[in-house]
Amino acid sequence: MFHSTAVSSNDLIQMSHSHLLRFTFVYGDKPPQIPLVPLRFFDTVNNPTPKFNDILDSGADEITIPRELAEYLDYKIIPRKEKINTAGGEMNAFVTNGDFSIGRGGREVRYHSIEMCVVDHDIPVLIGIKPLFDDYSISIQAYENKVVLTPRQKK
């Protein structure tokens, strides 16, 4: 499902068959103060996008990307059978699978073939519960404008 690159042994926690890294991401101190996580997508032939600082959204079930980005990455887009609920109300949506990584400075964790929600609207990328909240204990420390991702100990 995922693997890490450019790893220091001090940063690793051994998982069942993979490694996760601990991250601390500082975001801006000017309004709007939104928790951001650096993310890079990979197209269908493994070419990376530039890094984006994307919104960590604990209210979203999964990563949500605009259709324009999904098409740029050449992801297969399939209509969902049901509408999705958003802060703006119900809307039609699509589903795709794709690869992405989180991290910066040569320390990244890469995820493969992750299901993502695709919407027709021009929205920022939203990082929802799956898969990051499954893999990490996530602390938003608004008083310090930072997000801390600590690998969860799998049982």
N, C-alpha and C positions, 0 to 999 in steps of 0.2 A: 504494500500500500504506500509506504513512504520510505525514504532513506535520507541520510544527511551527508553533506559534503564539507570538506575543509574543517575537520573536526579536531578539537583538542580533547585529550583524554579526560581533562578536568571538567569538561562541559557535558559529558555523556552520561546518560542513565540507560542501563541495559534493559531493553524491553524483550518481549517474548522472541522476536526475531528481527527487531529494528532498533534504531536509536533515535531518540528525541533530544533536542537541545533546550536549555533554559535560555529565555530571552527577556530582555528589558527594552522596551521601545518608548522613547520620550516623544510626546507630541506637543504641538504648539501651545503657547500660553496666551495667545490672543483669541478672542471669540471668533467663530464658535470653537469651543474646546471639545473636540470630538476624539475619542480614542481611536488611534490609527495603528495599523500593522502593515509593514512593508511586504508586498506580495508580488510575485512575478508569475505570469502564465507561460505555458509552452504550447506551441501550435502542434498540429498533427504530425509534423516531421521533426519535432523537438527543437524548433527555434524559439528562444526566449523573447518575451517582451521586455521593455524596460521595467524597472521596479516602479510600482505604484504604492502610495500610502493609502490603504483602503480602510473603510470604516468597520470596526468591530461592533457587530450588532447582535446582542444576546437575544433579541426578540425575533430574529430570523432563524428559520429551521436549518438553512443550508446557505452555501455561497450563492449569491445572486449577482448575475452579470447582465449588462445590456446586450440585446441581440446583435448590435453592431460589432461588439467585441467578439462574441461567439462566432460570427461570420468571418471576421478578420483572422481568427485562429483556425478557421476551417473545421469547426466542430459540427458534428451531426446534431441538428436541432429537431426535436420531436415534440409535437403538441401534447400538453398534459390533458388528461381526461376531465379534470376538475379545475375550477378557478382557484386562485390563491387569495388569501386575505392579507392585505397590506395596511399600513397606516392610512393610505389614501382610499381604502375600500377594496372590493373584490376586483380582480383583473384576470384576463387570460394570460397563461404563461406556457413556457416550454421547458423541456428538460434536455440536458446534454451531459456528457462525461468529458472531463479534461484533466490536465496535469497543471500543477502550480507548485511554487515553493514559497516559504516564509523565511524571513531573515535578511541579514545584510552583512557587509564586511567579510564576505567569504564564509560566513556561518549560515547555512541554509538547511532547512528540512524540506524535502521534496515529497509531494503526494502525487500518486498516479491514479488515473481513471476514477476521479471523484465525481459523483453526481452533483450537478449544479442546476440552479433555476435560471432560466433565461426569460427576460421580459422585453417587450417592444419599446419601453420608455427609455429615455436618456437619463440614466441614474448612475450614481457612483457605485462601484463594486461594494457589496455588503458581505462581510464575513460572518456567517451564521454559526449555529451550534455545531453542525456536522461539517467537517470532522474535528476542528480544533478543540471544541469544548469536550469532546470525547477523549482526547489525548492529553490535554493540559488542564491544570488548575489555573484559572485566569483571574488575575486581580487587576482591577482598574483603580489606580491610586490617583484620583482626580486632584487631590491637594498637591501632588508633585508632577501632574501632567504626564503620567507614565502608565504603561500597561506591562504587567509581568506575567509571562507564561512559564509555568513550572511543570515539567513532565509529570503526569500522574503515574503512580505506582500501580501497574496492572496486577490483578490477583489471579 
